[in-house]
Amino acid sequence: MRWSQPFLNDLARRQVVVVLGAGVSKNSISRDGRKRPPLWKEFLELGVAQCGPRGTQHIKSAIKAGDYLHACEWLQKRMDDDWIDFLRGQFLTPGYKESELHDKIFRLDQRVTFSLNIDTIYETFVTSQTSGKTISKQFYDEDVHAFLRDHSDYIIKIHGSIDAPNKIIFSQKDYALARVENSLFYQILDACILSHTILFIGCGVSDPDVNLLLENQNFRFPNSLPHYMITPSKIGSDLEESLRKNRNLKCIKYDDQDNHAELSKLIEELIQKVDSHRTPTTS
């Protein structure tokens, strides 16, 4: 059984927080059918290409080494006044449409969704489906904590949004400033991780703040039930074991062939299981 009974029970009670990563947005396509939102590495490589070869070798080296935070900081400095236009050109102006995966995630019907993405694809779709009843909050909003005790549906933008590009958490400097200036928000995340089960979809394993919070919780409360990460089956066994031991993350693996087609089937399977938990059986 891929899904444990306690996890299905939490889903049925709407006690799971779904975390959306770039892999979810990657399923979307632009109005003209020619572009998809870039993953982080792709975004940085596009920026370097726009800057040209001179003076960007250190950025290329950082990207190759997987040091995306510093690469992004240096790229932003290099692009200067062109930075915001570049961001909008990648994440806003193409007019990305929601995908089948967005719809299936919405049909999981969980009260709180965290988005690591700076695009607005999912919240635009959900707003249209709920007639604007779902509340969207940024990590820096004074009342962002309300989702912990409120009964409304929420989308929390953990890294900010393309709607306010100057407040996006995207680089090494941005992460450092956020931990100081928005320290209360990380306490809110801490409380949420302790009180809810977290389901990561389309996420990598490199977000420094989320990783730190998961590790802190794991070692403070070693007997807690696991959180879940849906990940391609090519994940290494050592990494999978490390995620379980250090972050209490249980990996649910799928085959990523055919543009991750099995991921959509996996979410559909989960929807059916949750619906059966919510529907009383008749004797």
URPEWO-V519767 format. One record per helix or strand of 2 or more residues. SS is the DSSP state (@ for helix, = for strand). FROM is the first residue (numbers start at 0). TO is the last residue. If there is no record, write none. Layout:
SS	FROM	TO
SS	FROM	TO
//
This chain:
@	4	11
=	15	19
@	21	24
@	39	50
@	56	63
@	67	90
@	99	106
=	111	114
@	120	128
=	134	137
@	143	147
=	153	156
@	161	166
@	171	180
@	182	194
=	196	200
@	207	219
=	226	231
@	236	246
=	248	253
@	256	277
//
